[in-house]
Amino acid sequence: MEKSNQSSSLRAGLQPKQTPVAVIGLGQSGLPTAATLAQAGFRVTGYDIDESKVKSLNRGESYLEDVEQSDLSRLVDQGNFRAKNSFATLNGAKIIIIAVPTFITKQGTPDLKAVKAVTDDIVGFINEPKLIILESTVYPGATEEIIKQALDAAGLKLDEDYLLAYSPSRIDPGNSNWPITKIPKIVAGASKESLSAAEEFYSSFIDKVIPAGSIKAAETTKLFENSYRAVNIAFVDAMKIFCEAMDIDIWEIIDLASSKPFGFVPFYPGPGIGGECIPVVPLYLAWKAKEYGIRADFIEVASQIIDMMPTHFTNQLCGLLNKEGKTLKNSKILILGVAYKSGMSDTRKSPAKKIIRQLIETGAKVSYSDPYVPSFSSSGYQLKSSKLNAGLIKKQDAVVIVTEHPNIDYKMVADNSRLVLDTRNALPHSKKHNVHH
Ligand SMILES: NC(=O)c1ccc[n+]([C@@H]2O[C@H](COP(=O)([O-])OP(=O)(O)OC[C@H]3O[C@@H](n4cnc5c(N)ncnc54)[C@H](O)[C@@H]3O)[C@@H](O)[C@H]2O)c1
């Protein structure tokens, strides 16, 4: 197809309500993106290899807090969203967004097999020009190394048969202050045409679109953002350990430092980090740096500090119980919150997993309460959420607040507990002798 025809046919199809869009991977990132697009008037088909997810989404059932049940069923009823688990109809889509998961192997190398698998599938369906956008997090260079090389190898030509863009997902699950439409969107293209088509597309439903100079710049920005968070979280975790040793309240220090109107951005200590972003993404940067003979020690050290935080809190709890003449063994411990994030049901890589395992291995009698997570299992245990009330709390030797969820009466928790270890400052400035941070 002629380049000019190709561009104009894509452009002509970029108007909402006329453009069929495919979103591949209907997870934490892809499903809210698909729903946002459908709400903006695009006809969206979502693809996922998980058949049960596809079936429930087509019934209008959302499994994410970020996508309202009522919104999803309306979008399904209106015909603006449907889910599929085969690529058979992908050729109807003019724009393809890839939002599949990207992992890290045990050896610390990026595992982009889902992006590769989807690319192989897409290659077979480029029988009319398409704009392909990768939103998954990848190392610098990956979009072109994986997607462009596969399309080129199949004899398809950039700017003639396809346009290619990278736009990192910056979604913050559970944060209703920042819906997708309000989060500035970084966009980069493999060619001028690719960039302008992607800019035009995102500008039609996102308030602010920021072009990057190259795909590598956009890929690196995503790694930089997540590494910035990991390094600062590790720093404040280390400060917490230091303050604890000196009997200083780290939360007061953060409050005081936050009064500085410039040069300070607050981060908060905690029992560890979860999900597939902050624990994984900085390691992509460290891995790529090694290839250039650069040691990203700050990332390795940050990971080590963050990884030891669950053990730090288990040890702190042990010390607090010992002071009361008790041992962890045989103590009744209630974990409050097992999701990795406030207001969410997601338990991927949640620090609660490690804390509970350590407590059980030490012989503690562990239960948990989390209104978002009815059952919770990890290697060696399977637990069901208990209903939180004063009676339950009074039976415990200690309560550990691991996730601060909204609408939990933490004052009631403190009033009825013998001992509270509050890893999240859910009970700020508590002067109660039984509450420890
Ligand atoms: N979750 C977040 O907060 C977040 C934020 C920013 C960026 N990201 C990035 O977005 C990407 C996706 O992450 P996520 O959290 O949405 O993952 P997820 O695990 O929640 O969802 C991924 C979905 O893709 C599906 N899938 C896997 N392989 C597939 C394939 N070959 N074809 C079709 N579907 C497939 C899975 O079944 C799943 O439903 C990752 O690169 C991640 O780093 C995530």
The ligand as an SDF file (V2000), in Angstrom:
LIG
                    3D

 44 48  0  0  0  0  0  0  0  0999 V2000
   -0.5680   -3.0740   37.0190 N   0  0  0  0  0  0  0  0  0  0  0  0
   -0.0050   -1.8990   37.0670 C   0  0  0  0  0  0  0  0  0  0  0  0
   -0.1520   -1.1290   38.0250 O   0  0  0  0  0  0  0  0  0  0  0  0
    0.8340   -1.4020   35.9040 C   0  0  0  0  0  0  0  0  0  0  0  0
    1.1640   -0.0390   35.8470 C   0  0  0  0  0  0  0  0  0  0  0  0
    1.9350    0.4070   34.8150 C   0  0  0  0  0  0  0  0  0  0  0  0
    2.4260   -0.4820   33.8640 C   0  0  0  0  0  0  0  0  0  0  0  0
    2.1020   -1.8080   33.9500 N   0  0  0  0  0  0  0  0  0  0  0  0
    2.6480   -2.6990   32.9340 C   0  0  0  0  0  0  0  0  0  0  0  0
    1.5850   -3.1650   32.1240 O   0  0  0  0  0  0  0  0  0  0  0  0
    1.8760   -4.4850   31.6610 C   0  0  0  0  0  0  0  0  0  0  0  0
    0.7260   -5.3940   32.0110 C   0  0  0  0  0  0  0  0  0  0  0  0
    0.6730   -5.4760   33.4290 O   0  0  0  0  0  0  0  0  0  0  0  0
   -0.6650   -5.8340   34.2010 P   0  0  0  0  0  0  0  0  0  0  0  0
   -0.4370   -5.4350   35.6180 O   0  0  0  0  0  0  0  0  0  0  0  0
   -1.8550   -5.3280   33.4690 O   0  0  0  0  0  0  0  0  0  0  0  0
   -0.6120   -7.4200   34.0930 O   0  0  0  0  0  0  0  0  0  0  0  0
   -1.7910   -8.4300   34.5150 P   0  0  0  0  0  0  0  0  0  0  0  0
   -1.0930   -9.6820   34.9070 O   0  0  0  0  0  0  0  0  0  0  0  0
   -2.7280   -7.7680   35.4670 O   0  0  0  0  0  0  0  0  0  0  0  0
   -2.5890   -8.6610   33.1780 O   0  0  0  0  0  0  0  0  0  0  0  0
   -2.0410   -9.1780   32.0240 C   0  0  0  0  0  0  0  0  0  0  0  0
   -3.1390   -9.8620   31.2190 C   0  0  0  0  0  0  0  0  0  0  0  0
   -2.5560  -10.3050   30.0010 O   0  0  0  0  0  0  0  0  0  0  0  0
   -3.0440  -11.6210   29.7320 C   0  0  0  0  0  0  0  0  0  0  0  0
   -2.0780  -12.2810   28.8630 N   0  0  0  0  0  0  0  0  0  0  0  0
   -0.9040  -12.8640   29.1890 C   0  0  0  0  0  0  0  0  0  0  0  0
   -0.3020  -13.3420   28.0780 N   0  0  0  0  0  0  0  0  0  0  0  0
   -1.1090  -13.0510   27.0300 C   0  0  0  0  0  0  0  0  0  0  0  0
   -1.0640  -13.2830   25.6410 C   0  0  0  0  0  0  0  0  0  0  0  0
   -0.0240  -13.9120   25.0950 N   0  0  0  0  0  0  0  0  0  0  0  0
   -2.0920  -12.8620   24.8650 N   0  0  0  0  0  0  0  0  0  0  0  0
   -3.1440  -12.2150   25.4110 C   0  0  0  0  0  0  0  0  0  0  0  0
   -3.2610  -11.9620   26.7400 N   0  0  0  0  0  0  0  0  0  0  0  0
   -2.2550  -12.3600   27.5370 C   0  0  0  0  0  0  0  0  0  0  0  0
   -3.1930  -12.2580   31.1060 C   0  0  0  0  0  0  0  0  0  0  0  0
   -4.1030  -13.3510   31.0690 O   0  0  0  0  0  0  0  0  0  0  0  0
   -3.7100  -11.0830   31.9260 C   0  0  0  0  0  0  0  0  0  0  0  0
   -5.1200  -10.9960   31.9050 O   0  0  0  0  0  0  0  0  0  0  0  0
    3.1980   -4.9020   32.3230 C   0  0  0  0  0  0  0  0  0  0  0  0
    4.2630   -4.6850   31.4440 O   0  0  0  0  0  0  0  0  0  0  0  0
    3.3020   -3.9530   33.4970 C   0  0  0  0  0  0  0  0  0  0  0  0
    4.6460   -3.7000   33.8690 O   0  0  0  0  0  0  0  0  0  0  0  0
    1.3040   -2.2810   34.9270 C   0  0  0  0  0  0  0  0  0  0  0  0
  1  2  1  0
  2  3  2  0
  2  4  1  0
  4  5  1  0
  4 44  2  0
  5  6  2  0
  6  7  1  0
  7  8  2  0
  8  9  1  0
  8 44  1  0
  9 10  1  0
  9 42  1  0
 10 11  1  0
 11 12  1  0
 11 40  1  0
 12 13  1  0
 13 14  1  0
 14 15  2  0
 14 16  1  0
 14 17  1  0
 17 18  1  0
 18 19  2  0
 18 20  1  0
 18 21  1  0
 21 22  1  0
 22 23  1  0
 23 24  1  0
 23 38  1  0
 24 25  1  0
 25 26  1  0
 25 36  1  0
 26 27  1  0
 26 35  1  0
 27 28  2  0
 28 29  1  0
 29 30  1  0
 29 35  2  0
 30 31  1  0
 30 32  2  0
 32 33  1  0
 33 34  2  0
 34 35  1  0
 36 37  1  0
 36 38  1  0
 38 39  1  0
 40 41  1  0
 40 42  1  0
 42 43  1  0
M  CHG  2   8   1  16  -1
M  END
$$$$
